[in-house]
Amino acid sequence: MSVSHFLGLKIPGLFIYFDIPSYPYQDGIISSLALGWSLFFYTAFTNPIKNIDLVKTILIAGVAAIIILYFINFRTSFSILNNYASIKIIWLEIILLFIYWLWLVVFYVRVKKSCN
């Protein structure tokens, strides 16, 4: 995702709002944040038993991000930004992100149980 944003490649799944115009500075900010998050994920999941608190933090941040995306979808008129924008694809990406988040929750619960 970081590389995609850095290069401005509008690839569905790597860009949630891939068919909405964005400015290069926005992509640069998102690129740097995505790189930071990927390092955070890597650190947490290389040794999840040792870093279980990091995994919990990622889950909290993940649900916050999904909630924010939900509200963005309801308060934004995407047709003003792009007449051909497909909100259905955006919702599909958010649903897939939620499923991924649920998978991480299951992983977290299993690791937490093995620690006890």
C-alpha positions as CSV (number, residue, x, y, z in Angstrom):
1,M,0.0,0.0,0.0
2,S,2.8,2.4,0.9
3,V,4.6,1.9,-2.5
4,S,1.3,2.2,-4.4
5,H,0.5,5.5,-2.7
6,F,4.1,6.7,-3.1
7,L,4.0,6.0,-6.9
8,G,0.4,7.2,-7.3
9,L,-0.8,3.9,-8.6
10,K,-4.6,3.8,-8.1
11,I,-4.9,0.0,-7.5
12,P,-8.2,-1.1,-5.9
13,G,-7.6,-2.7,-2.6
14,L,-4.4,-0.7,-2.1
15,F,-6.4,2.6,-2.6
16,I,-9.7,2.4,-0.8
17,Y,-11.0,5.4,-2.8
18,F,-9.1,4.4,-6.0
19,D,-11.5,6.2,-8.4
20,I,-11.5,9.5,-6.5
21,P,-9.0,12.1,-7.4
22,S,-6.2,12.8,-4.9
23,Y,-3.3,15.2,-4.7
24,P,0.3,14.0,-4.7
25,Y,0.9,15.5,-1.2
26,Q,-2.0,13.4,0.2
27,D,-0.5,10.3,-1.4
28,G,2.9,11.1,0.1
29,I,1.4,11.5,3.6
30,I,-0.6,8.2,3.3
31,S,2.5,6.5,1.9
32,S,4.6,7.4,4.9
33,L,1.9,6.5,7.4
34,A,1.3,3.1,5.6
35,L,5.0,2.4,5.8
36,G,5.0,3.1,9.5
37,W,2.0,0.9,10.0
38,S,3.6,-1.9,8.1
39,L,6.7,-1.8,10.4
40,F,4.3,-1.7,13.4
41,F,2.6,-4.8,12.0
42,Y,5.9,-6.6,11.3
43,T,7.1,-5.9,14.8
44,A,3.9,-7.1,16.5
45,F,3.5,-10.3,14.5
46,T,7.1,-11.5,14.3
47,N,6.9,-12.5,17.9
48,P,3.2,-12.2,18.9
49,I,3.6,-13.8,22.3
50,K,6.2,-11.2,23.3
51,N,4.4,-8.3,21.6
52,I,0.8,-9.2,22.5
53,D,0.2,-5.6,23.6
54,L,1.2,-4.3,20.2
55,V,-1.3,-6.7,18.5
56,K,-4.0,-5.4,20.8
57,T,-3.1,-1.8,19.9
58,I,-3.3,-2.7,16.2
59,L,-6.7,-4.2,16.7
60,I,-8.0,-1.0,18.4
61,A,-6.5,1.2,15.7
62,G,-7.9,-1.1,13.0
63,V,-11.5,-0.9,14.3
64,A,-11.1,2.9,14.6
65,A,-10.0,3.1,10.9
66,I,-12.9,0.9,9.8
67,I,-15.4,3.1,11.7
68,I,-13.8,6.3,10.2
69,L,-14.1,4.8,6.7
70,Y,-17.7,4.0,7.4
71,F,-18.4,7.6,8.3
72,I,-16.5,9.0,5.3
73,N,-18.7,6.9,3.0
74,F,-21.8,8.4,4.5
75,R,-20.8,12.0,4.6
76,T,-19.0,12.3,1.3
77,S,-20.8,12.8,-2.0
78,F,-18.4,10.9,-4.3
79,S,-20.4,11.7,-7.4
80,I,-19.2,15.4,-7.1
81,L,-15.6,14.2,-7.0
82,N,-16.0,11.7,-9.9
83,N,-19.2,11.0,-11.8
84,Y,-18.1,7.4,-12.3
85,A,-17.1,6.6,-8.8
86,S,-18.5,3.2,-7.6
87,I,-19.4,3.3,-3.9
88,K,-20.2,-0.5,-4.1
89,I,-16.5,-1.3,-4.7
90,I,-15.5,1.0,-1.9
91,W,-17.9,-0.8,0.4
92,L,-16.6,-4.2,-0.7
93,E,-13.1,-3.1,0.1
94,I,-14.2,-2.0,3.6
95,I,-16.0,-5.2,4.1
96,L,-12.9,-7.1,3.1
97,L,-10.8,-5.0,5.5
98,F,-13.3,-5.8,8.3
99,I,-13.0,-9.5,7.5
100,Y,-9.2,-9.2,7.7
101,W,-9.6,-7.4,11.0
102,L,-11.8,-10.2,12.3
103,W,-9.1,-12.7,11.3
104,L,-6.6,-10.7,13.3
105,V,-8.9,-10.7,16.3
106,V,-9.2,-14.6,16.1
107,F,-5.4,-14.7,15.9
108,Y,-5.0,-12.4,18.9
109,V,-7.5,-14.5,21.0
110,R,-5.7,-17.7,20.1
111,V,-2.3,-16.3,21.0
112,K,-3.6,-14.7,24.2
113,K,-5.0,-18.1,25.3
114,S,-1.7,-19.8,24.6
115,C,0.0,-17.3,26.8
116,N,-2.2,-18.2,29.8
